[in-house]
Amino acid sequence: MDIDNLIANIKTKLLNNTYIQNVKIEDKTYLHVKHTSHDKNKFHVKITVLSNDLKKISKLDATKKIHKILQEEIKNHIHSIQVLFE
């Protein structure tokens, strides 16, 4: 899977949840290309989530919800994920 398909999949999955109003996804893989553990088939992504509902719970619990939604992508295509909430 390439990064464009991954971003599209992430966006679709997150926006299909009623408690998420908007999402912004950035590819940060270029920052890690020289790392010894770099795998060209796995990506580093930064996800900014706009959700009034997720802002009402702890950041840890909100992050767990995002990880659960994206568990397949994290397992197969994401090396590092950064989640921010607005």
Contact map, one row per residue, 1 for C-alpha under 8 A:
11101100000000000000000000000000000000001000000000000000000000000000000000001000000000
11111100000000000000000000000000000000001000000000000000000000000000000000000000000000
11111110000000000000000000100000000000000010000000000000000000000000000000000000000000
01111111000000000000000000000000000000000000000000000000000000000000000000000000000000
11111111100000000000000000000000000000000000000000000000000000000000000000000000000000
11111111110000000000000000000000000000000000000000000000000000000000000010001000000000
00111111111000000000000010000000000000000000000000000000000000000000000000000000000000
00011111111100000000000000000000000000000000000000000000000000000000000000000000000000
00001111111110000000000000000000000000000000000000000000000000000000000000000000000000
00000111111111000000000000000000000000000000000000000000000000000000010010000000000000
00000011111111100000001110000000000000000000000000000000000000000000000000000000000000
00000001111111110000000000000000000000000000000000000000000000000000000000000000000000
00000000111111111000000000000000000000000000000000000000000000000000110000000000000000
00000000011111111001001000000000000000000000000000000000000000000100100000000000000000
00000000001111111101111000000000000000000000000000000000000000000000000000000000000000
00000000000111111101000000000000000000000000000000000000000000000000000000000000000000
00000000000011111111000000000000000000000000000000000000000000000000000000000000000000
00000000000000111111100000000000000000000000000000000000000000000000000000000000000000
00000000000000001111100000000000000000000000000000111100000000000000000000000000000000
00000000000001111111111000000000000000000000000011111100000000000000000000000000000000
00000000000000100111111000000000000000000000000011110000000000000000000000000000000000
00000000000000100001111100000000000000000000000011100000000000000000000000000000000000
00000000001001100001111110000000000000000000001111000000000000000000000000000000000000
00000000001000000000011111000000000000000000001110000000000000000000000000000000000000
00000010001000000000001111100000000000000000111100000000000000000000000000000000000000
00000000000000000000000111110000000000000000111000000000000000000000000000000000000000
00100000000000000000000011111100000000000011110000000000000000000000000000000000000000
00000000000000000000000001111111000000000011110000000000000000000000000000000000000000
00000000000000000000000000111111100000000011100000000000000000000000000000000000000000
00000000000000000000000000111111100000000000000000000000000000000000000000000000000000
00000000000000000000000000011111110000000000000000000000000000000000000000000000000000
00000000000000000000000000011111111001000001000000000000000000000000000000000000000000
00000000000000000000000000001111111001000000000000000000000000000000000000000000000000
00000000000000000000000000000011111101000000000000000000000000000000000000000000000000
00000000000000000000000000000001111111000000000000000000000000000000000000000000000000
00000000000000000000000000000000011111000000000000000000000000000000000000000000000000
00000000000000000000000000000000001111100000000000000000000000000000000000000000000000
00000000000000000000000000000001111111110100000000000000000000000000000000000000000000
00000000000000000000000000000000000011111110000000000000000000000000000000000010000000
00000000000000000000000000000000000001111110000000000000000000000000000000000000000000
11000000000000000000000000000000000000111110000000000000000000000000000000001000000000
00000000000000000000000000000000000001111111000000000000000000000000000000011110000000
00100000000000000000000000111000000000111111100000000000000000000000000000001111000000
00000000000000000000000000111001000000000111110000000000000000000000000000000111100000
00000000000000000000000011111000000000000011111000000000000000000000000000000101110000
00000000000000000000000011110000000000000001111100000000000000000000000000000000111100
00000000000000000000001111000000000000000000111110000000000000000000000000000000111100
00000000000000000000001110000000000000000000011111000000000000000000000000000000001111
00000000000000000001111100000000000000000000001111100000000000000000000000000000001111
00000000000000000001111000000000000000000000000111110000000000000000000000000000000011
00000000000000000011110000000000000000000000000011111110000000000000000000000000000011
00000000000000000011100000000000000000000000000001111111000000000000000000000000000000
00000000000000000011000000000000000000000000000000111111100000000000000000000000000000
00000000000000000011000000000000000000000000000000111111111001000000000000000000000010
00000000000000000000000000000000000000000000000000111111111001000000000000000000000011
00000000000000000000000000000000000000000000000000011111110000000000000000000000000000
00000000000000000000000000000000000000000000000000001111111011000000000000000000000000
00000000000000000000000000000000000000000000000000000111111111000000000000000000000000
00000000000000000000000000000000000000000000000000000110111111100000000000000000000010
00000000000000000000000000000000000000000000000000000000011111110000000000000000000000
00000000000000000000000000000000000000000000000000000000111111111000000000000000000000
00000000000000000000000000000000000000000000000000000110111111111100000000000000000000
00000000000000000000000000000000000000000000000000000000001111111110000000000000001000
00000000000000000000000000000000000000000000000000000000000111111111000000000000000000
00000000000000000000000000000000000000000000000000000000000011111111100000000000000000
00000000000001000000000000000000000000000000000000000000000001111111110000000000000000
00000000000000000000000000000000000000000000000000000000000000111111111001000000000000
00000000000000000000000000000000000000000000000000000000000000011111111000000000000000
00000000000011000000000000000000000000000000000000000000000000001111111000000000000000
00000000010010000000000000000000000000000000000000000000000000000111111111000000000000
00000000000000000000000000000000000000000000000000000000000000000011111111100000000000
00000000000000000000000000000000000000000000000000000000000000000000011111110000000000
00000100010000000000000000000000000000000000000000000000000000000000011111111100000000
00000000000000000000000000000000000000000000000000000000000000000010011111111110100000
00000000000000000000000000000000000000000000000000000000000000000000001111111100000000
00000000000000000000000000000000000000000100000000000000000000000000000111111100000000
10000100000000000000000000000000000000001110000000000000000000000000000011111110000000
00000000000000000000000000000000000000000111100000000000000000000000000011111111100000
00000000000000000000000000000000000000100111000000000000000000000000000001001111100000
00000000000000000000000000000000000000000011100000000000000000000000000000000111110000
00000000000000000000000000000000000000000001111000000000000000000000000001000111111000
00000000000000000000000000000000000000000000111000000000000000000000000000000001111100
00000000000000000000000000000000000000000000011110000000000000100000000000000000111110
00000000000000000000000000000000000000000000011110000000000000000000000000000000011111
00000000000000000000000000000000000000000000000111100110001000000000000000000000001111
00000000000000000000000000000000000000000000000111100010000000000000000000000000000111
